[in-house]
């Protein structure tokens, strides 16, 4: 790999200079600085009570079970997490990782060779491109497009992002993995049953592995939004035994999640892969994934011990996060109708279309209004004028930030 130039672009260098000046001005009694990009619950008054979980299992911190998939107790806790939400994974289908990013790295090593391509959604989170580049892989885009729903009798049609399944057809022959983010960061799109069927059919026809990043899966804004694993029987015995179940997918599917979002605890560093594989390739896929994981054994004993007590609490904790998200989303809807802020089905982020040049817009909001947002080009939006904000900020601060953006 060639040495990468890590010098900030002129825009991001100017953004950092402006941010520093704004923070100094705020500290000196000027207009308060508002960060509308904050992505950690730890920074907005929503910490998870890790202390009680530590007290319950700290005697296990000095135990070390050399298992590439992770301890059975931790994997049972993950399987129970899914079971409590209607899922049907077994502990044998779970492989623990130190993070979702590490899970991506393991999957890229297991299923790709240098020079292969992975299919990634656009707009999309730029970390996926970075992780692929570190494995000497190419990213090839498929697209989420903005569509206006038909207007009802008493309302205007809503704008929302949908998956452009036709854009998958141009995928290169060396594509090995299709990455699906659901709910999507940053658009809030969540895959529908019809979209899911199209994606699975495409992966089956092209012999691709389908990887579903569902780290925001617990945070949905409608009861009609489904978790993608609800569309398929993932339990190997159940899918074979129940004749009324739909035909199981013929492609491997791997769901990614972790404590970072479920429990708002990125500092604990525990994620996982929940693996579905057709019977003919099930053993070889698990052997391959565990072979790569065994080379690193990066999940610490404390993180694995904490899985059980922490995953017993996420429903109550998730309710706190969800209440914050819904409150801020309601405030956002008051300021920006669907024409400017498309429908958000899930996740922690929202996108707003204000028009104008991305760089100029972002810098003006920071310098003139002391509000930090993310520019749309950072997520590869196909037109200028988009900004991305987080819905996690403390409500009164969030409302003030929206007011300044509107002004």
N, C-alpha and C positions, 0 to 999 in steps of 0.2 A: 504494500500500500504506500502511495506517495505521501510525503509529509504534508499534512493538511495545514493550510493557512488559517490560523485561529484569530487573526487580527479582526477586531470588530469592524463592521461596515461603517461608513460615515454616518448613516442614520442611527444605528444603535450606539455609536460613540456619542453622538449629540444627545440622544435620549438619556444616556447615563449622566451626562453633564447637566442636563436640564433637571433631572430627578434630584441630583445632589443639591443644586441651587434651590429648588423648591422646598426640599426638606430643611435646609438651613433657614430659609425664610420663614417657614412654618414654626420652627423651633424658636425663632426670634420674635414670635408674636404675630406673624403674618397669617394669610389665609391658610387654613389647615390643609394638609396633604391627604388625599384620599386614594387608596390603592384599590382599584376595581379589578385587579388581576389576582388577588389573594386566592390561593388554592389549597391551603392547609387549615383544617379546623382548629389546629393548635394556635393559630394566630388570630382567631376571631371569636375566642371565648367559648369554644365547643370541644374541650378536651375529653377524651375517653378516660375513665377511671382505671388506669393501668395498675395503680398501686394495689388495689384489692386483688387483682388477678395475680400479681407477683407474690403477694402474701400467701395465696392459696397453693402455689406450686414451686416456690423458690427452692424447696428441697430437691427438686428435679433438675436444677440448673447444672449440677455436676455429673449428671448421667449422660452417657453418649451412646446412642444406638446407631451403629454404622449401617444405615439403610439408605440407599440412593433415593428411594421414594419418600423418605421421611418416616418418623415414628408412627406406629399403628394408631396410637392414641390420638395424635394430631390429625391423622387422615380420617379417623372415625369422627372427629369433631367437625371436619369439613363436610363429610358426607351427611352428618346430621344437620348442618347448616342448610344444605340443599333440600333435605327431606322436610325440614320445617317450612319450606317455601314451595313444596309440591314437586321437588326434583327427585330423581331416582338413581343417583350415582352411588356406587359402592366404594369402600375405602381402597379397594384394589385398583380403582380407576383414577385415584388421586396421586399426583406427584408434587411434593412441596418444592418451593423455590424461595430464594431470598427476596425476590421482588417480581413484579410482572415483567420488568425489563430483562431480568435474567431468564425468565421463561421464554421470552422471544429469542434470546440468544441460544438457548438450548434447542428450541425448535428449528432455528435457522441452521444450526450445526447438524441436526439430525436429518433434515429433509432436503437440504440444499448443498450445492457445490459452488465454489467461487465463480462468479460470473452469471449465476442463475438470477432469475427475477422473482420478485414477490409483488403481488397486486395490492395496492393500498388506496384507501378512499381519499378523494379530493373534493372539497376542502378536507383538511385533516391535520392531525397533530404532528408537528415536524419531528418529534422524537422517533417515530417509526422509521423515517428516512435515515436518521443518524444510526440507529441500531442496525439497519440493513447495511449501511456503508461500512460499519465496523466489521462486518462479516464478509466484506467484498461482494455484496449482492447489489443488484439494481432494483430500484423501485419503478413499477409501471402503474400508472393511475387508472382507476375507474372513478366514476363521478356521482356525486350527489347533486341533483339539480333542483332549483327552486320552482315550485309549481303552485298555481293558485287553484284552490278547490272551487267547485261550482258553488255559486251563491245560493243560500236557502231562501225561503219565502220572506223571512223577516231579518235577514242579516246579509252582510257582504261576504264574499268568499274569502276564506283564510289562506294565507300563504304558508307553505310548509316545504321542507326538503324531502325529496324522495330519492330512492336508489335508482339510478339510470342503468338498468340491467343490460341495455343494448351496448353500453360502453365497455362491458366485459368482453365483447366479441373480438376486440382488437388486441387482446392479450397475446404476448409473444409465446412462441413454442417452448421456451426455456423457463416459463413460469412454473413454480413449484408450490407456492402457498398463496392463498387469498386471505387477506386480513380484513375482518369485519369488526367494527367498533360499535357496540350497542349497549346502552345509548351512546350516540356518537358525540365525540368531542371535536369541534365546539358547537355543532349545529343543533344538538338535542334530538336528532333523528333516531327513531327506534324501528327496527326492521319488522315489517308486517309479515303475515303468513304467506301472502303471495310473493313478496320479495324474497322471503326465506326459501321458498320452493324453487324459485328461479336460480338463486345463488347455489343451492345444493345441487340442482340439476347440472349447472355449469361445471361445478367442481367434479362431479361424477364423470361427465363427458371428457374433461381435460385431465383427469387423474391428479387433481390438486388436493392438498390438505387445507381444510377450512379452519382458520383460527379466529375465534370470537373473543375479543377483549370486552368483558362485561363488568369492568371495575365499578361502573356507575349503575349496575343493574338493580340495586336496592332503591334507587331514587328515581321514581317514575311519577308523572303528573296526571295520569289517567288510569283507571282500573282496566281500561281496554288495552293498555300496553302490556305485552307479554314478554317474558324472558324467552330467549330463543330456544333454550333447551326444552321448553314446554311444547315445542312443535315436533319433538321426536322422543321416542322411548330410548333413553340413553343407557339404561341398565341392560347388560348383555343377556342375562337370563330372561328378563321380562320381555324384551323385544322379540326373542325367539319363541316365547311361550304363549303370548297373547295374540290370537289370530285376529282380533278386532283392531289391534294397533296398526297404524299405517306401515307400509313397507319401510324397514330401516334404511337409512342412507347408505350408499355404497362407497362413500368417501370418508376418510377419517375426519373427525371434528374435535377440536381442542378448545375448551373454554378457559379463559384466564380470569383470575380474581385474586383478592388478597385483603389483608387487614388494613391496608392503607386507606381505602375508602369505606369499607364495611364498618370498621371500627374507628375511622378517622385517626389511624395510628401509623403513619409512614415510618416513624422511628423504630418500630418493632421489627420491621424488615421480614415479613412473612407473606408469601404469595403461594399460588398453586396453579397447577394445570389439572383440569378435569377432562379425561380422555375418553372419547367414544371411538371405537374402531370396528369395522366389519369383521366378522368372525375369522375369515381367511387370513387377515393381516394383523389380528389383535396381538398375538404373542410377539411377532417381530417388531411391531411399533413400540410396545412397552419395553422390550429389551433394548431397543435403540435409544429411547428417551432415558431410561435408567442408566445406560452405559455412559451417556454424556453427563448426566447429573452426578454419577459416581466419580467422575474425574475431578469434580470440584468439591462436593459435599459442603456447600456453602451455607446451608441453613443451620443456624446456631441452635444449641440445645435449649437455651432460654426461650428463643422464639417459638420452637416447637412445643415446649411445655406450656407456653402462654396461649396456644391455640384453643385448647378446651375451655378454660374459664372465660376467655374473651369472646368466643363465638357463642357463649350462652347468653350474652347480653346485647347483641347487635340490634334486636328488634326495638328495644327501648331507646338505645342510642340513635338508631336510624330515624326514629320518630322525631327526635330533637333536630337532627339535620334536616329532615324533610319539612318540618314546620318552618325552619329558617328559609329554606329554598322557596317554599310556597308563598311565604310572606313577601319575600323580595320579588318573586315572579309577579305577584299581584300588583306591587308597586310599579314594576316595569311595564305591565300591561296598561296601567293608567296613563303612563307617559307616552308609550309607543304602541300604536296598534299594529296588527299583523303585517300591514304594508311595509313597516319599517323594521319590525322584529318578528320574523317568522315563528310559527308554532313550535314550542319546545315540548317534546314528549318525555324527556328525562335527562338526568345528568346535573352537573354543577355550573354549566355555562350557558350564556345567551349570546346571540349575535345581533347586531343592530346595523342597519344600513342607513347611513347619514349622507352619503354622497361626498364628492370631492376626492382629493388625493390622500391616500392612506397615510403617507409619511407626514404631510402637512397637517392633516386632521389630528393625528396622534400627538404631535409636538405642540399644536395649539392648545389642545385640551390640557396638556401637562403644564405648559408655560403660563397660559392665561387663566385656567380654571383650577390648577393644581390637582388634576384628576389623571391618574395613570390607567390607561387601557392598552389592550394589545391590538396592533394593526392587522387588518384582514390579510394582507399579503403574507404575513408570517404563517398563515394556514393555507396559503395557495388559493384564495378566492379568485375567481376568474374575472373580477372587476373591482375597481377601486371603490372606496367609500364605506367599507365594512369595518366595524370594530368588534372586538370580543371582550366580554366582561364576565366576571365570576358572580354567581348568585350567593356566595357564602358570607359576604361581608355583613357586619352587624347592621340590622335593619335601619336604624336612624342614620348611620353613616352611608349606607347604600342609597337611601332616599335622597340625601344631600348630594351624593355623587350624580344621581340621575338628574336632579334639578340643575346642577351645573352643566351637565351635558346638553340638556334641553335649551339652556340659555345661550 
